[in-house]
Amino acid sequence: MKVLLIDLSPFTEAVTPVSLGYIGAALAGSGHEVKVISIGQSSMVSLSGLERFLGEFQPALVGFGTYQRNLPHIIALARLIKQNLPGASIVLGGPHASLMPDEGLAALPDVDFLCRGEGEAAIEAIAEAVLSGDASQAVPGATRRTSDGGIVTGPAIEPARDLDRYPSPWLSGILDPASMSESIMLASRGCPHSCVFCYTPAAFDRRIQYNSIDRVLEEIAYVAERGTGRLWFADPNFSFSEKRVIGILEGILSRNLEVEMWVETRADMLTAELIRLMKRAGVYLVAMGLESASPNVYPGLNKNLQPEEIREAARLALEAGLDVELFSQFALPNEKLEDAMATLQFVKDCGVKIQGNSNAQQMQLYFGSEICADSARYGVIPLRESFPPYLSIGTEFETRWLSKREIDEIKGAWRAESLDGGKRVVS
């Protein structure tokens, strides 16, 4: 079966997410013919050209990596695909679709499936369902539109304990590092923490899954040899297991791999010794979550990190010659204007450049987060009376402590201090 996977990023440059690569590798490993395309803000793509491509390739299944920010564009593109290929099935996957309520699918007439849980296993079950032609049965790991117009969710799929069971998007040739200025890597998935603003605890049930050290090193060697050697690790907590991350870093050194790596982790998972090893192995930047430096705010986020721990980790990294990014947010529960400004001052006092991911963003309410599930309890006041069931509140809110005008004032204060005009890499 022919399968088309699309990453649609209308507000950033085209960069294929490694997660979509994993979906493609799983499908290709099951014998399907897979094409992956990325469309970004500078991509030269016309509707007529896309229609011509659809007519030539004739995919039976089309999948989208779905986020709050690109869903309106996906809805329009799904309609175009259905007009050109009425028999094709369309599936939405990714963080937004995984936790979208079933009612969301009912309100998306051109979408046939929502991928739930671990994508590789779910997409194979969806592909089998499409091949069977039976639209009446529930599909494991998915919510589907049935032949009688109903919506049914299949049983959950147990996540893999060993991520090596899934084929690598790099080693299988689904993703080509030679065509990328930076390669997105993934050595682990999930997070054991329960930050109230984050969807990850719900998506991964507070578990972490790993690829083996050997598999990670094989991928790094492959990408370094064929690409630029610039790697961006999407793991939420790259150094969660100190023994494991030391094995990866020492493996890079013993193989003489020339790489430059961006990694994200928590401040309480860094030591001076580990930071020095990171520097020797090619890490050039460490990103850490701060969220808020105000004692009126951070205790209620359930992050279980003190700002002084983050300050010390940033100091150690900067002294070792690494760049540092601190993720922070505003319009958080219990946050007043002076609290938000204190966070801005904290980042400056840490000596962290306000650029890239150190540009703060307004808290975003995503499906699956504790705040999104009970927004009123957290003081969120939506700016609309209602939202379509396939969209969460996102940033369309003010709070009991901050008006929309004050939120805009905070945004302006950060932008005024920014070295790159507020450009951000990760949401």
C-alpha beads as a LAMMPS data file, in Angstrom:
LAMMPS data file: protein, C-alpha beads

427 atoms
426 bonds

1 atom types
1 bond types

-500.0 500.0 xlo xhi
-500.0 500.0 ylo yhi
-500.0 500.0 zlo zhi

Masses

1 110.0

Atoms # bond

1 1 1 0.000 0.000 0.000
2 1 1 1.192 3.522 -0.769
3 1 1 1.387 5.847 2.222
4 1 1 2.095 9.571 2.249
5 1 1 3.274 11.237 5.471
6 1 1 3.171 15.044 5.638
7 1 1 4.779 17.459 8.056
8 1 1 3.121 20.854 7.642
9 1 1 4.900 23.723 9.420
10 1 1 3.498 26.997 8.063
11 1 1 5.280 29.167 10.661
12 1 1 8.785 27.646 10.555
13 1 1 11.206 26.269 8.025
14 1 1 10.631 22.707 6.838
15 1 1 12.313 20.159 9.117
16 1 1 10.947 16.620 9.165
17 1 1 10.269 15.553 12.774
18 1 1 12.054 12.368 13.756
19 1 1 8.712 11.077 15.083
20 1 1 7.260 11.127 11.559
21 1 1 10.395 9.335 10.396
22 1 1 9.734 6.559 12.909
23 1 1 6.188 6.168 11.568
24 1 1 7.549 5.923 8.037
25 1 1 10.197 3.389 9.043
26 1 1 7.594 1.184 10.757
27 1 1 5.359 1.234 7.679
28 1 1 8.246 0.581 5.304
29 1 1 9.339 -2.316 7.507
30 1 1 5.887 -3.837 7.040
31 1 1 6.208 -3.676 3.252
32 1 1 4.403 -0.423 2.495
33 1 1 5.689 2.141 0.009
34 1 1 6.234 5.351 1.983
35 1 1 6.927 8.932 0.988
36 1 1 7.589 11.668 3.563
37 1 1 7.293 15.332 2.625
38 1 1 7.894 18.435 4.736
39 1 1 6.264 21.754 3.916
40 1 1 7.521 24.865 5.709
41 1 1 7.016 28.589 5.462
42 1 1 9.549 28.941 2.625
43 1 1 8.624 25.771 0.726
44 1 1 7.810 26.331 -2.933
45 1 1 4.604 24.303 -3.117
46 1 1 1.511 25.153 -5.159
47 1 1 -1.920 23.577 -4.874
48 1 1 -1.788 22.481 -8.499
49 1 1 1.627 20.908 -7.927
50 1 1 0.357 19.084 -4.869
51 1 1 -2.705 17.861 -6.762
52 1 1 -0.442 16.602 -9.536
53 1 1 1.722 14.763 -7.011
54 1 1 -1.320 13.145 -5.388
55 1 1 -2.567 12.011 -8.787
56 1 1 0.794 10.456 -9.637
57 1 1 1.505 8.755 -6.293
58 1 1 -2.104 7.768 -5.454
59 1 1 -1.638 7.105 -1.714
60 1 1 -4.273 4.988 -0.007
61 1 1 -3.335 6.413 3.413
62 1 1 -2.209 9.964 4.219
63 1 1 -0.869 10.847 7.670
64 1 1 -0.198 14.219 9.293
65 1 1 1.897 15.143 12.320
66 1 1 -0.608 17.308 14.190
67 1 1 -0.150 20.243 16.544
68 1 1 -2.491 22.957 17.781
69 1 1 -0.737 25.512 15.580
70 1 1 -0.941 23.623 12.275
71 1 1 -4.333 21.915 12.599
72 1 1 -6.332 24.598 10.706
73 1 1 -3.942 24.188 7.771
74 1 1 -4.187 20.393 7.988
75 1 1 -7.996 20.598 7.880
76 1 1 -7.818 22.549 4.619
77 1 1 -5.231 20.196 3.113
78 1 1 -7.230 17.121 4.157
79 1 1 -10.222 18.540 2.304
80 1 1 -8.078 19.005 -0.818
81 1 1 -6.801 15.432 -0.583
82 1 1 -10.319 14.027 -0.229
83 1 1 -11.448 16.029 -3.248
84 1 1 -8.649 14.538 -5.344
85 1 1 -8.571 11.051 -3.771
86 1 1 -12.018 10.282 -2.322
87 1 1 -10.990 6.719 -1.459
88 1 1 -7.894 7.708 0.542
89 1 1 -7.944 7.472 4.330
90 1 1 -6.546 10.321 6.401
91 1 1 -4.988 9.856 9.846
92 1 1 -3.844 12.483 12.327
93 1 1 -1.042 11.624 14.723
94 1 1 1.340 13.452 17.003
95 1 1 0.852 15.021 20.438
96 1 1 -2.308 16.963 19.636
97 1 1 -4.168 14.098 17.989
98 1 1 -3.068 11.526 20.560
99 1 1 -4.966 13.285 23.344
100 1 1 -7.748 14.962 21.380
101 1 1 -11.223 13.963 22.635
102 1 1 -13.240 11.614 20.426
103 1 1 -15.648 14.479 19.742
104 1 1 -12.817 16.189 17.886
105 1 1 -12.795 13.499 15.209
106 1 1 -16.576 13.759 14.841
107 1 1 -16.114 17.436 13.956
108 1 1 -13.426 16.706 11.323
109 1 1 -15.393 15.226 8.394
110 1 1 -12.350 14.687 6.156
111 1 1 -10.354 12.783 8.789
112 1 1 -10.797 9.030 9.249
113 1 1 -8.453 8.112 12.120
114 1 1 -6.768 9.575 15.170
115 1 1 -3.583 7.774 16.167
116 1 1 -3.510 7.129 19.916
117 1 1 -0.527 6.091 22.012
118 1 1 2.659 4.698 20.502
119 1 1 2.632 5.648 16.861
120 1 1 4.589 2.792 15.280
121 1 1 2.248 0.068 16.554
122 1 1 -0.899 2.119 15.997
123 1 1 -0.074 3.082 12.403
124 1 1 0.513 -0.553 11.458
125 1 1 -2.910 -1.470 12.871
126 1 1 -4.473 1.441 10.958
127 1 1 -2.755 0.374 7.732
128 1 1 -4.098 -3.173 8.162
129 1 1 -7.599 -1.775 8.710
130 1 1 -7.363 0.318 5.536
131 1 1 -6.144 -2.679 3.526
132 1 1 -8.974 -4.853 4.831
133 1 1 -11.609 -2.430 3.590
134 1 1 -13.661 -3.088 6.738
135 1 1 -14.630 0.247 8.249
136 1 1 -16.911 -1.206 10.898
137 1 1 -14.382 -2.535 13.406
138 1 1 -12.441 -0.788 16.160
139 1 1 -8.706 -0.489 15.542
140 1 1 -6.160 -0.980 18.360
141 1 1 -4.409 2.251 19.255
142 1 1 -6.761 4.428 17.218
143 1 1 -10.050 6.279 17.126
144 1 1 -11.815 5.830 13.808
145 1 1 -14.826 6.929 11.815
146 1 1 -16.958 3.866 11.040
147 1 1 -18.907 3.052 7.898
148 1 1 -22.192 3.932 9.618
149 1 1 -20.897 7.390 10.593
150 1 1 -20.061 6.537 14.182
151 1 1 -16.863 7.118 16.155
152 1 1 -15.191 4.205 17.936
153 1 1 -11.931 3.947 19.878
154 1 1 -10.038 0.668 19.902
155 1 1 -8.136 -0.873 22.809
156 1 1 -4.880 0.724 23.903
157 1 1 -1.614 -0.770 22.671
158 1 1 0.989 -1.639 25.301
159 1 1 4.101 0.516 24.735
160 1 1 7.325 -1.233 23.793
161 1 1 9.756 -1.712 26.661
162 1 1 12.680 -1.759 24.238
163 1 1 12.554 0.949 21.564
164 1 1 15.099 -0.979 19.476
165 1 1 12.195 -3.146 18.285
166 1 1 11.181 -0.242 16.036
167 1 1 13.289 0.384 12.915
168 1 1 15.402 3.524 12.839
169 1 1 14.259 6.270 10.448
170 1 1 17.923 7.040 9.794
171 1 1 19.321 3.543 9.334
172 1 1 16.320 2.491 7.232
173 1 1 16.780 5.431 4.842
174 1 1 13.427 7.093 5.539
175 1 1 15.244 10.257 6.643
176 1 1 18.330 11.497 4.819
177 1 1 20.811 13.508 6.922
178 1 1 22.553 14.732 3.779
179 1 1 19.521 16.893 2.981
180 1 1 19.399 18.545 6.425
181 1 1 21.441 21.249 8.091
182 1 1 20.610 19.675 11.457
183 1 1 19.375 16.145 12.221
184 1 1 16.724 15.600 14.896
185 1 1 17.559 12.572 17.053
186 1 1 15.597 10.667 19.676
187 1 1 17.317 8.364 22.162
188 1 1 14.507 8.095 24.720
189 1 1 10.838 8.957 25.139
190 1 1 8.689 10.092 28.033
191 1 1 9.177 11.741 31.408
192 1 1 8.442 10.544 34.962
193 1 1 7.503 13.984 36.253
194 1 1 4.039 15.552 36.501
195 1 1 4.364 19.221 35.581
196 1 1 0.827 20.592 35.449
197 1 1 1.342 22.524 32.185
198 1 1 2.757 19.577 30.199
199 1 1 0.989 16.905 28.150
200 1 1 3.911 14.437 28.375
201 1 1 2.810 12.721 31.642
202 1 1 -0.530 11.789 30.052
203 1 1 1.035 10.798 26.731
204 1 1 3.627 8.450 28.252
205 1 1 2.002 7.534 31.559
206 1 1 5.044 8.982 33.393
207 1 1 7.338 6.311 31.949
208 1 1 10.623 6.578 30.086
209 1 1 11.526 4.240 27.226
210 1 1 15.005 3.913 25.796
211 1 1 16.897 2.883 22.737
212 1 1 20.009 0.883 23.593
213 1 1 23.322 2.724 23.787
214 1 1 24.600 0.717 20.807
215 1 1 21.597 1.731 18.689
216 1 1 21.988 5.399 19.624
217 1 1 25.686 5.350 18.756
218 1 1 24.996 3.575 15.461
219 1 1 22.545 6.303 14.513
220 1 1 24.889 9.094 15.580
221 1 1 27.733 7.583 13.520
222 1 1 25.455 7.190 10.484
223 1 1 24.137 10.742 10.653
224 1 1 27.560 12.260 11.409
225 1 1 29.107 10.507 8.410
226 1 1 26.359 11.451 5.930
227 1 1 25.176 14.782 7.305
228 1 1 26.592 17.940 8.833
229 1 1 27.191 16.318 12.226
230 1 1 24.924 18.843 13.899
231 1 1 22.440 16.912 16.058
232 1 1 19.370 18.097 17.960
233 1 1 18.196 15.594 20.586
234 1 1 14.442 15.757 21.202
235 1 1 14.569 13.694 24.424
236 1 1 12.718 15.554 27.226
237 1 1 15.404 14.470 29.736
238 1 1 18.578 13.539 27.868
239 1 1 20.559 12.822 31.041
240 1 1 17.796 11.149 33.090
241 1 1 19.969 8.045 33.472
242 1 1 23.473 9.279 34.251
243 1 1 25.065 5.869 33.613
244 1 1 23.376 5.624 30.232
245 1 1 24.220 9.141 29.055
246 1 1 27.848 8.657 30.121
247 1 1 27.883 5.504 27.977
248 1 1 26.611 7.484 24.983
249 1 1 29.056 10.358 25.462
250 1 1 32.054 8.072 26.023
251 1 1 30.987 6.038 22.980
252 1 1 31.066 9.189 20.853
253 1 1 34.585 9.935 22.094
254 1 1 35.903 6.397 21.645
255 1 1 34.617 6.320 18.054
256 1 1 36.090 9.754 17.323
257 1 1 32.721 11.002 16.048
258 1 1 32.760 14.692 15.176
259 1 1 29.386 16.073 16.211
260 1 1 27.770 19.197 17.633
261 1 1 24.797 18.427 19.878
262 1 1 21.876 20.343 21.352
263 1 1 20.376 18.524 24.348
264 1 1 17.602 19.201 26.850
265 1 1 17.550 18.015 30.437
266 1 1 16.685 19.040 33.993
267 1 1 19.008 21.075 36.176
268 1 1 18.977 18.389 38.875
269 1 1 20.306 15.869 36.358
270 1 1 23.537 17.758 35.710
271 1 1 26.843 17.664 37.564
272 1 1 30.078 19.501 36.885
273 1 1 31.722 16.248 35.831
274 1 1 28.895 15.320 33.450
275 1 1 28.912 18.796 31.923
276 1 1 32.651 18.540 31.235
277 1 1 32.106 15.176 29.550
278 1 1 29.281 16.664 27.470
279 1 1 31.611 19.424 26.315
280 1 1 34.332 16.939 25.318
281 1 1 31.837 14.775 23.385
282 1 1 30.493 17.666 21.316
283 1 1 27.528 19.084 23.219
284 1 1 27.444 22.801 22.441
285 1 1 24.180 23.775 24.167
286 1 1 22.178 22.546 27.152
287 1 1 18.528 23.581 27.440
288 1 1 16.694 23.402 30.761
289 1 1 13.162 24.145 31.893
290 1 1 12.795 27.115 34.241
291 1 1 9.149 28.104 33.637
292 1 1 9.108 30.680 36.480
293 1 1 11.572 32.050 39.030
294 1 1 8.870 33.489 41.270
295 1 1 8.180 31.779 44.636
296 1 1 4.528 32.713 44.120
297 1 1 4.384 30.593 40.965
298 1 1 6.853 27.736 40.621
299 1 1 5.718 25.668 43.645
300 1 1 2.293 25.241 42.034
301 1 1 3.694 23.874 38.774
302 1 1 4.646 20.522 40.339
303 1 1 8.058 20.701 38.707
304 1 1 9.898 20.033 41.962
305 1 1 12.864 22.192 41.043
306 1 1 14.156 25.290 42.806
307 1 1 15.304 28.270 40.707
308 1 1 18.646 28.232 42.543
309 1 1 19.279 24.704 41.274
310 1 1 18.726 25.993 37.749
311 1 1 20.952 29.013 38.358
312 1 1 23.788 26.739 39.552
313 1 1 23.424 24.317 36.614
314 1 1 23.470 27.254 34.194
315 1 1 26.606 28.620 35.873
316 1 1 28.409 25.280 35.600
317 1 1 27.463 24.898 31.931
318 1 1 28.468 28.427 30.984
319 1 1 31.808 28.106 32.824
320 1 1 32.467 24.881 30.912
321 1 1 32.016 26.748 27.630
322 1 1 28.520 25.536 26.768
323 1 1 25.667 27.742 25.649
324 1 1 22.553 27.593 27.811
325 1 1 18.863 27.994 27.015
326 1 1 16.228 28.338 29.721
327 1 1 12.624 27.560 28.832
328 1 1 10.239 29.913 30.620
329 1 1 6.561 30.766 30.380
330 1 1 4.243 33.562 31.412
331 1 1 0.515 33.722 32.247
332 1 1 1.037 30.786 34.595
333 1 1 -1.296 30.061 37.530
334 1 1 -0.862 32.557 40.410
335 1 1 1.445 34.737 38.302
336 1 1 1.103 38.509 38.521
337 1 1 2.900 41.073 36.392
338 1 1 5.756 41.482 38.886
339 1 1 6.240 37.691 39.036
340 1 1 6.624 37.484 35.274
341 1 1 9.105 40.342 35.240
342 1 1 11.090 38.634 38.011
343 1 1 11.530 35.601 35.748
344 1 1 12.862 37.805 32.953
345 1 1 15.340 39.375 35.373
346 1 1 16.373 35.935 36.661
347 1 1 17.297 34.750 33.162
348 1 1 19.356 37.899 32.603
349 1 1 21.069 37.515 35.988
350 1 1 22.032 33.940 35.059
351 1 1 24.012 35.322 32.129
352 1 1 21.824 33.461 29.631
353 1 1 21.349 35.159 26.268
354 1 1 17.705 35.878 25.527
355 1 1 17.464 34.261 22.138
356 1 1 16.214 31.009 20.636
357 1 1 14.434 28.938 23.256
358 1 1 15.302 31.417 26.003
359 1 1 12.635 33.688 24.541
360 1 1 9.720 33.130 26.908
361 1 1 6.331 32.106 25.591
362 1 1 2.831 32.380 26.936
363 1 1 1.690 29.179 28.614
364 1 1 -0.213 27.058 26.117
365 1 1 -3.046 24.799 27.196
366 1 1 -2.615 21.466 25.419
367 1 1 -4.918 18.459 25.522
368 1 1 -3.632 16.073 28.194
369 1 1 -2.150 18.639 30.554
370 1 1 -3.575 18.963 34.046
371 1 1 -4.244 22.672 33.559
372 1 1 -6.112 22.075 30.304
373 1 1 -8.262 19.390 31.936
374 1 1 -9.415 21.729 34.715
375 1 1 -8.579 25.220 33.487
376 1 1 -11.052 27.051 35.726
377 1 1 -9.416 25.620 38.855
378 1 1 -6.100 27.059 37.645
379 1 1 -7.572 30.520 37.095
380 1 1 -7.710 30.397 33.297
381 1 1 -10.348 32.634 31.678
382 1 1 -10.905 31.728 27.990
383 1 1 -11.273 34.613 25.545
384 1 1 -13.890 32.674 23.569
385 1 1 -17.175 31.259 24.778
386 1 1 -16.458 27.971 23.043
387 1 1 -13.816 26.177 20.988
388 1 1 -14.188 23.481 18.340
389 1 1 -13.739 20.083 20.057
390 1 1 -10.558 19.449 18.057
391 1 1 -8.843 22.560 19.480
392 1 1 -7.736 23.232 23.034
393 1 1 -7.704 26.733 24.529
394 1 1 -4.091 27.209 23.450
395 1 1 -3.098 30.796 24.261
396 1 1 -6.555 32.346 23.854
397 1 1 -7.005 33.196 27.516
398 1 1 -6.256 35.568 30.337
399 1 1 -6.067 34.620 34.000
400 1 1 -7.405 35.703 37.370
401 1 1 -4.068 37.437 37.929
402 1 1 -3.224 38.804 34.453
403 1 1 -5.384 40.603 31.891
404 1 1 -4.840 40.198 28.171
405 1 1 -3.270 43.669 28.160
406 1 1 -0.791 42.657 30.862
407 1 1 0.038 39.408 29.054
408 1 1 0.817 41.453 25.954
409 1 1 2.953 43.774 28.093
410 1 1 5.002 40.823 29.336
411 1 1 5.387 39.537 25.794
412 1 1 6.637 42.972 24.741
413 1 1 9.127 43.129 27.614
414 1 1 10.688 39.831 26.579
415 1 1 10.777 40.870 22.942
416 1 1 12.522 44.128 23.866
417 1 1 15.300 42.144 25.583
418 1 1 15.567 39.516 22.834
419 1 1 18.689 39.326 20.702
420 1 1 16.851 37.691 17.783
421 1 1 13.457 39.389 17.792
422 1 1 11.717 36.684 19.800
423 1 1 12.480 33.782 17.498
424 1 1 11.824 30.460 19.219
425 1 1 12.748 26.908 18.216
426 1 1 10.662 24.664 20.489
427 1 1 7.070 25.152 21.660

Bonds

1 1 1 2
2 1 2 3
3 1 3 4
4 1 4 5
5 1 5 6
6 1 6 7
7 1 7 8
8 1 8 9
9 1 9 10
10 1 10 11
11 1 11 12
12 1 12 13
13 1 13 14
14 1 14 15
15 1 15 16
16 1 16 17
17 1 17 18
18 1 18 19
19 1 19 20
20 1 20 21
21 1 21 22
22 1 22 23
23 1 23 24
24 1 24 25
25 1 25 26
26 1 26 27
27 1 27 28
28 1 28 29
29 1 29 30
30 1 30 31
31 1 31 32
32 1 32 33
33 1 33 34
34 1 34 35
35 1 35 36
36 1 36 37
37 1 37 38
38 1 38 39
39 1 39 40
40 1 40 41
41 1 41 42
42 1 42 43
43 1 43 44
44 1 44 45
45 1 45 46
46 1 46 47
47 1 47 48
48 1 48 49
49 1 49 50
50 1 50 51
51 1 51 52
52 1 52 53
53 1 53 54
54 1 54 55
55 1 55 56
56 1 56 57
57 1 57 58
58 1 58 59
59 1 59 60
60 1 60 61
61 1 61 62
62 1 62 63
63 1 63 64
64 1 64 65
65 1 65 66
66 1 66 67
67 1 67 68
68 1 68 69
69 1 69 70
70 1 70 71
71 1 71 72
72 1 72 73
73 1 73 74
74 1 74 75
75 1 75 76
76 1 76 77
77 1 77 78
78 1 78 79
79 1 79 80
80 1 80 81
81 1 81 82
82 1 82 83
83 1 83 84
84 1 84 85
85 1 85 86
86 1 86 87
87 1 87 88
88 1 88 89
89 1 89 90
90 1 90 91
91 1 91 92
92 1 92 93
93 1 93 94
94 1 94 95
95 1 95 96
96 1 96 97
97 1 97 98
98 1 98 99
99 1 99 100
100 1 100 101
101 1 101 102
102 1 102 103
103 1 103 104
104 1 104 105
105 1 105 106
106 1 106 107
107 1 107 108
108 1 108 109
109 1 109 110
110 1 110 111
111 1 111 112
112 1 112 113
113 1 113 114
114 1 114 115
115 1 115 116
116 1 116 117
117 1 117 118
118 1 118 119
119 1 119 120
120 1 120 121
121 1 121 122
122 1 122 123
123 1 123 124
124 1 124 125
125 1 125 126
126 1 126 127
127 1 127 128
128 1 128 129
129 1 129 130
130 1 130 131
131 1 131 132
132 1 132 133
133 1 133 134
134 1 134 135
135 1 135 136
136 1 136 137
137 1 137 138
138 1 138 139
139 1 139 140
140 1 140 141
141 1 141 142
142 1 142 143
143 1 143 144
144 1 144 145
145 1 145 146
146 1 146 147
147 1 147 148
148 1 148 149
149 1 149 150
150 1 150 151
151 1 151 152
152 1 152 153
153 1 153 154
154 1 154 155
155 1 155 156
156 1 156 157
157 1 157 158
158 1 158 159
159 1 159 160
160 1 160 161
161 1 161 162
162 1 162 163
163 1 163 164
164 1 164 165
165 1 165 166
166 1 166 167
167 1 167 168
168 1 168 169
169 1 169 170
170 1 170 171
171 1 171 172
172 1 172 173
173 1 173 174
174 1 174 175
175 1 175 176
176 1 176 177
177 1 177 178
178 1 178 179
179 1 179 180
180 1 180 181
181 1 181 182
182 1 182 183
183 1 183 184
184 1 184 185
185 1 185 186
186 1 186 187
187 1 187 188
188 1 188 189
189 1 189 190
190 1 190 191
191 1 191 192
192 1 192 193
193 1 193 194
194 1 194 195
195 1 195 196
196 1 196 197
197 1 197 198
198 1 198 199
199 1 199 200
200 1 200 201
201 1 201 202
202 1 202 203
203 1 203 204
204 1 204 205
205 1 205 206
206 1 206 207
207 1 207 208
208 1 208 209
209 1 209 210
210 1 210 211
211 1 211 212
212 1 212 213
213 1 213 214
214 1 214 215
215 1 215 216
216 1 216 217
217 1 217 218
218 1 218 219
219 1 219 220
220 1 220 221
221 1 221 222
222 1 222 223
223 1 223 224
224 1 224 225
225 1 225 226
226 1 226 227
227 1 227 228
228 1 228 229
229 1 229 230
230 1 230 231
231 1 231 232
232 1 232 233
233 1 233 234
234 1 234 235
235 1 235 236
236 1 236 237
237 1 237 238
238 1 238 239
239 1 239 240
240 1 240 241
241 1 241 242
242 1 242 243
243 1 243 244
244 1 244 245
245 1 245 246
246 1 246 247
247 1 247 248
248 1 248 249
249 1 249 250
250 1 250 251
251 1 251 252
252 1 252 253
253 1 253 254
254 1 254 255
255 1 255 256
256 1 256 257
257 1 257 258
258 1 258 259
259 1 259 260
260 1 260 261
261 1 261 262
262 1 262 263
263 1 263 264
264 1 264 265
265 1 265 266
266 1 266 267
267 1 267 268
268 1 268 269
269 1 269 270
270 1 270 271
271 1 271 272
272 1 272 273
273 1 273 274
274 1 274 275
275 1 275 276
276 1 276 277
277 1 277 278
278 1 278 279
279 1 279 280
280 1 280 281
281 1 281 282
282 1 282 283
283 1 283 284
284 1 284 285
285 1 285 286
286 1 286 287
287 1 287 288
288 1 288 289
289 1 289 290
290 1 290 291
291 1 291 292
292 1 292 293
293 1 293 294
294 1 294 295
295 1 295 296
296 1 296 297
297 1 297 298
298 1 298 299
299 1 299 300
300 1 300 301
301 1 301 302
302 1 302 303
303 1 303 304
304 1 304 305
305 1 305 306
306 1 306 307
307 1 307 308
308 1 308 309
309 1 309 310
310 1 310 311
311 1 311 312
312 1 312 313
313 1 313 314
314 1 314 315
315 1 315 316
316 1 316 317
317 1 317 318
318 1 318 319
319 1 319 320
320 1 320 321
321 1 321 322
322 1 322 323
323 1 323 324
324 1 324 325
325 1 325 326
326 1 326 327
327 1 327 328
328 1 328 329
329 1 329 330
330 1 330 331
331 1 331 332
332 1 332 333
333 1 333 334
334 1 334 335
335 1 335 336
336 1 336 337
337 1 337 338
338 1 338 339
339 1 339 340
340 1 340 341
341 1 341 342
342 1 342 343
343 1 343 344
344 1 344 345
345 1 345 346
346 1 346 347
347 1 347 348
348 1 348 349
349 1 349 350
350 1 350 351
351 1 351 352
352 1 352 353
353 1 353 354
354 1 354 355
355 1 355 356
356 1 356 357
357 1 357 358
358 1 358 359
359 1 359 360
360 1 360 361
361 1 361 362
362 1 362 363
363 1 363 364
364 1 364 365
365 1 365 366
366 1 366 367
367 1 367 368
368 1 368 369
369 1 369 370
370 1 370 371
371 1 371 372
372 1 372 373
373 1 373 374
374 1 374 375
375 1 375 376
376 1 376 377
377 1 377 378
378 1 378 379
379 1 379 380
380 1 380 381
381 1 381 382
382 1 382 383
383 1 383 384
384 1 384 385
385 1 385 386
386 1 386 387
387 1 387 388
388 1 388 389
389 1 389 390
390 1 390 391
391 1 391 392
392 1 392 393
393 1 393 394
394 1 394 395
395 1 395 396
396 1 396 397
397 1 397 398
398 1 398 399
399 1 399 400
400 1 400 401
401 1 401 402
402 1 402 403
403 1 403 404
404 1 404 405
405 1 405 406
406 1 406 407
407 1 407 408
408 1 408 409
409 1 409 410
410 1 410 411
411 1 411 412
412 1 412 413
413 1 413 414
414 1 414 415
415 1 415 416
416 1 416 417
417 1 417 418
418 1 418 419
419 1 419 420
420 1 420 421
421 1 421 422
422 1 422 423
423 1 423 424
424 1 424 425
425 1 425 426
426 1 426 427
